[in-house]
Amino acid sequence: MGYLRERVAVLKGIFFVFLVFAVAFDFVIERHDPHFWGDQIIGFWSLFGLLGCLALIVIFKGLSHVLLEREEDYYDR
């Protein structure tokens, strides 16, 4: 665990390179007949996945504070 914490910048770089690769790959692949309106936009599904994950993190972090957070003296009572 300490090994990864010391190399956070390297991990972020790897993830961003992968994201750029996914969008760049979308320029190279052959387009098929679009089934959804997002199929026509280059990089749409990569961006959709990234924003979807970020939205899930924000929503469920907020829900966890509302549903799971207890008062400071909860266990003292």
Backbone hydrogen bonds, N-H to C=O, Kabsch-Sander energy under -0.5 kcal/mol:
donor,donor_aa,acceptor,acceptor_aa,energy
5,R,1,M,-1.7
6,E,2,G,-1.7
7,R,3,Y,-0.5
7,R,4,L,-0.8
8,V,5,R,-0.7
11,L,7,R,-2.1
12,K,8,V,-2.6
13,G,9,A,-2.1
14,I,10,V,-2.3
15,F,11,L,-2.4
16,F,12,K,-2.5
17,V,13,G,-2.3
18,F,14,I,-2.2
19,L,15,F,-2.1
20,V,16,F,-2.5
21,F,17,V,-2.6
22,A,18,F,-2.3
23,V,19,L,-1.9
24,A,20,V,-2.9
25,F,21,F,-2.6
26,D,22,A,-0.9
27,F,23,V,-0.6
27,F,24,A,-1.0
28,V,24,A,-0.8
28,V,25,F,-0.5
29,I,25,F,-2.0
39,D,36,F,-1.2
40,Q,37,W,-0.9
41,I,38,G,-0.9
44,F,41,I,-1.6
47,L,43,G,-2.2
48,F,44,F,-3.0
49,G,45,W,-2.2
50,L,46,S,-2.1
51,L,47,L,-2.8
52,G,48,F,-2.3
53,C,49,G,-2.2
54,L,50,L,-2.2
55,A,51,L,-2.4
56,L,52,G,-2.2
57,I,53,C,-2.2
58,V,54,L,-2.3
59,I,55,A,-2.8
60,F,56,L,-2.5
61,K,57,I,-1.9
62,G,58,V,-2.0
63,L,59,I,-2.3
64,S,60,F,-2.0
65,H,61,K,-1.7
66,V,62,G,-1.9
67,L,63,L,-3.1
68,L,64,S,-2.3
69,E,64,S,-0.9
69,E,65,H,-0.6
74,Y,71,E,-1.6
77,R,73,D,-0.9
77,R,74,Y,-0.5
